[in-house]
Amino acid sequence: MDTIGALKQVMMFKDVADPVLHIVAKAAEGVTIPAGETIGEAQFIDGEPAGGTVTAVERVDLLVIRSEKLTDALAGHPEAGYEFYRAIARSLAGRLRRAVSMLAFARERGVAR
C-alpha cells in the first residue's frame, strides 16, 4: 500500500469498480472510500488541516488540486471560483444530508442515541 499523506487539498479519483482509498482519521478507525468520491474539500472552505491520512489500497488515479495554486488560478476568474465553491457546497450538503439520514435510521433501530 502507498500512503498518499495528510490531506491538504481535495483529491478526486476516476470511477472504477471497487473501493480504492482507505482513510484513517486521527484517533479513529479507518474507513474505505468508494471510487468516484471526493475527499478533502472542506479544507478549501475553512483552511483547517486534514484530520487524517489517506492510503491507496490498490493502484489509483488521483486529481490533486492544491489550494494555493487554485487560488492563483481563480484570481482573475470570479465566475469560475463561484462555480467551483458552489460545487463544493453542494457536495458537502449532500454528505450532511446522508449523515443525518444515517443517524435517524440508526436511532430508529436503537443503535444510536
C-alpha positions as a Markdown table, in Angstrom:
| # | Residue | x | y | z |
|---|---|---|---|---|
| 1 | Met | 0.0 | 0.0 | 0.0 |
| 2 | Asp | 1.2 | 3.5 | -0.8 |
| 3 | Thr | 0.5 | 6.3 | 1.7 |
| 4 | Ile | -0.7 | 9.4 | 0.0 |
| 5 | Gly | -0.2 | 11.5 | 3.0 |
| 6 | Ala | -2.0 | 14.0 | 5.1 |
| 7 | Leu | -4.8 | 15.7 | 3.2 |
| 8 | Lys | -4.1 | 19.3 | 2.5 |
| 9 | Gln | -6.0 | 19.5 | -0.8 |
| 10 | Val | -9.0 | 18.0 | -2.4 |
| 11 | Met | -8.5 | 14.7 | -4.1 |
| 12 | Met | -10.8 | 13.1 | -6.7 |
| 13 | Phe | -10.4 | 9.9 | -8.4 |
| 14 | Lys | -11.8 | 8.3 | -11.5 |
| 15 | Asp | -14.6 | 5.8 | -11.4 |
| 16 | Val | -13.5 | 2.2 | -11.1 |
| 17 | Ala | -15.5 | -0.8 | -9.8 |
| 18 | Asp | -14.0 | -1.3 | -6.4 |
| 19 | Pro | -13.2 | 1.0 | -3.4 |
| 20 | Val | -9.6 | 2.1 | -3.7 |
| 21 | Leu | -8.8 | 4.5 | -0.8 |
| 22 | His | -8.7 | 3.9 | 2.9 |
| 23 | Ile | -8.8 | 6.9 | 5.2 |
| 24 | Val | -7.7 | 6.8 | 8.8 |
| 25 | Ala | -8.7 | 9.8 | 10.8 |
| 26 | Lys | -6.8 | 10.8 | 14.0 |
| 27 | Ala | -7.8 | 8.6 | 16.9 |
| 28 | Ala | -10.4 | 6.7 | 14.8 |
| 29 | Glu | -10.8 | 3.5 | 12.9 |
| 30 | Gly | -10.3 | 3.8 | 9.2 |
| 31 | Val | -13.0 | 3.9 | 6.5 |
| 32 | Thr | -12.8 | 2.8 | 2.9 |
| 33 | Ile | -13.9 | 5.4 | 0.3 |
| 34 | Pro | -15.5 | 4.1 | -2.8 |
| 35 | Ala | -14.5 | 5.1 | -6.3 |
| 36 | Gly | -15.9 | 8.3 | -7.6 |
| 37 | Glu | -16.0 | 10.1 | -4.2 |
| 38 | Thr | -14.2 | 13.4 | -3.4 |
| 39 | Ile | -12.3 | 13.9 | -0.2 |
| 40 | Gly | -10.6 | 16.9 | 1.4 |
| 41 | Glu | -12.9 | 19.6 | 0.0 |
| 42 | Ala | -13.7 | 21.0 | 3.5 |
| 43 | Gln | -10.1 | 22.3 | 3.7 |
| 44 | Phe | -10.8 | 24.6 | 0.7 |
| 45 | Ile | -13.7 | 26.1 | 2.8 |
| 46 | Asp | -12.2 | 26.5 | 6.2 |
| 47 | Gly | -8.4 | 26.2 | 5.6 |
| 48 | Glu | -8.1 | 23.8 | 8.5 |
| 49 | Pro | -5.6 | 20.9 | 8.2 |
| 50 | Ala | -6.8 | 17.5 | 7.4 |
| 51 | Gly | -7.8 | 15.1 | 10.2 |
| 52 | Gly | -6.3 | 12.0 | 8.8 |
| 53 | Thr | -4.1 | 10.1 | 6.3 |
| 54 | Val | -5.2 | 8.5 | 3.1 |
| 55 | Thr | -3.7 | 5.2 | 1.9 |
| 56 | Ala | -4.3 | 3.7 | -1.5 |
| 57 | Val | -5.2 | 0.0 | -1.2 |
| 58 | Glu | -4.7 | -0.6 | -4.9 |
| 59 | Arg | -3.5 | 1.5 | -7.9 |
| 60 | Val | -5.4 | 4.7 | -8.1 |
| 61 | Asp | -5.5 | 7.7 | -10.4 |
| 62 | Leu | -5.9 | 10.9 | -8.4 |
| 63 | Leu | -6.5 | 14.5 | -9.4 |
| 64 | Val | -4.9 | 16.6 | -6.7 |
| 65 | Ile | -5.8 | 20.3 | -6.5 |
| 66 | Arg | -3.5 | 22.4 | -4.3 |
| 67 | Ser | -5.4 | 25.3 | -2.7 |
| 68 | Glu | -2.6 | 27.8 | -3.2 |
| 69 | Lys | -2.5 | 27.1 | -7.0 |
| 70 | Leu | -6.3 | 27.1 | -7.3 |
| 71 | Thr | -6.5 | 30.5 | -5.5 |
| 72 | Asp | -4.0 | 31.9 | -8.0 |
| 73 | Ala | -5.8 | 30.4 | -11.0 |
| 74 | Leu | -9.2 | 31.7 | -9.9 |
| 75 | Ala | -8.0 | 35.2 | -9.0 |
| 76 | Gly | -8.9 | 36.6 | -12.4 |
| 77 | His | -11.9 | 34.4 | -13.0 |
| 78 | Pro | -14.6 | 35.1 | -10.3 |
| 79 | Glu | -17.3 | 33.2 | -12.2 |
| 80 | Ala | -15.1 | 30.0 | -12.2 |
| 81 | Gly | -14.5 | 30.5 | -8.5 |
| 82 | Tyr | -18.2 | 30.8 | -7.8 |
| 83 | Glu | -18.9 | 27.6 | -9.7 |
| 84 | Phe | -16.1 | 25.7 | -8.0 |
| 85 | Tyr | -17.1 | 26.7 | -4.5 |
| 86 | Arg | -20.8 | 26.1 | -5.2 |
| 87 | Ala | -19.9 | 22.6 | -6.3 |
| 88 | Ile | -18.0 | 22.1 | -3.1 |
| 89 | Ala | -21.0 | 23.4 | -1.1 |
| 90 | Arg | -23.4 | 21.0 | -2.9 |
| 91 | Ser | -21.1 | 18.1 | -2.2 |
| 92 | Leu | -20.8 | 18.9 | 1.5 |
| 93 | Ala | -24.6 | 19.5 | 1.7 |
| 94 | Gly | -25.2 | 16.1 | 0.2 |
| 95 | Arg | -22.8 | 14.4 | 2.7 |
| 96 | Leu | -24.5 | 16.2 | 5.6 |
| 97 | Arg | -28.0 | 15.0 | 4.4 |
| 98 | Arg | -26.7 | 11.4 | 4.1 |
| 99 | Ala | -25.1 | 11.6 | 7.6 |
| 100 | Val | -28.3 | 12.9 | 9.1 |
| 101 | Ser | -30.3 | 10.2 | 7.4 |
| 102 | Met | -28.0 | 7.5 | 8.6 |
| 103 | Leu | -28.2 | 8.9 | 12.2 |
| 104 | Ala | -32.0 | 8.9 | 12.0 |
| 105 | Phe | -32.0 | 5.3 | 10.7 |
| 106 | Ala | -29.6 | 4.2 | 13.5 |
| 107 | Arg | -31.8 | 5.9 | 16.1 |
| 108 | Glu | -34.9 | 4.1 | 14.7 |
| 109 | Arg | -33.1 | 0.8 | 15.0 |
| 110 | Gly | -31.9 | 1.6 | 18.6 |
| 111 | Val | -28.2 | 1.7 | 17.5 |
| 112 | Ala | -27.6 | 5.3 | 18.2 |
| 113 | Arg | -28.8 | 7.7 | 20.9 |
